[in-house]
Amino acid sequence: MSVEKPVILVTNDDDITSKGIRVLAEAMQELGEVIVIAPDRPQSGQGHAITINSPIRIRRSRVFDSLVAYETTGTPADCVKLGKHLILKDRKPDLVVSGINHGSNSAISVLYSGTMSAAMEAAIEGIPAVGFSLANYHPEADFSHTVDYLTLIARQVLEKGLPKHVALNVNFPARVEEPIKGIRLCRQADARYLEHFQQREDPYGRPYYWLDGEFVNFDTGHDTDEWALANNYVSIVPCKTDLTAYAALEELKTWSL
């Protein structure tokens, strides 16, 4: 009697031609039936945007020779919606994996990340999900050291599931000579970008602006994703869709409202 393979939806925000999604899709083939649905252009920093004011186009892609793949004009969150409601229809995915993002999504970056927003969209739909990112921005970044951890973490999620409306934010340290030390379960670090806008001029003398900034970690704890990455560990932060600040809610009840 044959055992049906789990259905794994793979997406990202770097676009369907990126190196990271190819590494992720190939790794997931070891675990189940893989279907790729990804943006047809880079969508980094889109957060949880969805397309509501223009049509969404989707078509079969030939980027992957041996996999069913689709590319779309939509956002990463759109990709998950399209997968669940249009492409798969009556076949709910057993797992959604997003990435591997070319750059870190640790700390506050989780709020801006298209990679993690795809995972959180799956969590909203009650589908176990993981967002994977590599803390290396170099154009020729090496993803090879992520593969064993991709399958290890995804297999655990398939076998044990995740709490309702929770997705995992997984970040890999940049490849170095020293082997990865292991995995750390972490909290999100108190770290953010100190930003400024560079003013420039176009050929007609009109000003335009380019966002720039420096990432600063204000957190000295040894239980954060930033500490784990700095010390050559894979970080895992469980993220939830409920953004309610429950402690603050209790404090607000003391107000005269």
Secondary structure, 3 states (H helix, E strand, C coil): CCCCCCEEEEECCCCCCCHHHHHHHHHHCCCCEEEEEEECCCCCCCCCCCCCCCCCCEEECCCCCCCEEEEECCCHHHHHHHHHHHHCCCCCCCEEEEEEEECCCCHHHHHCCHHHHHHHHHHHCCCCEEEEEECCCCCCCCCHHHHHHHHHHHHHHHHHCCCCCEEEEEEECCCCCCCCCCEEECECCCEEEEEEEEEEECCCCCEEEEEEEEEEECCCCCCEHHHHHHCCCEEEEEEECCCCCHHHHHHHCCCCC
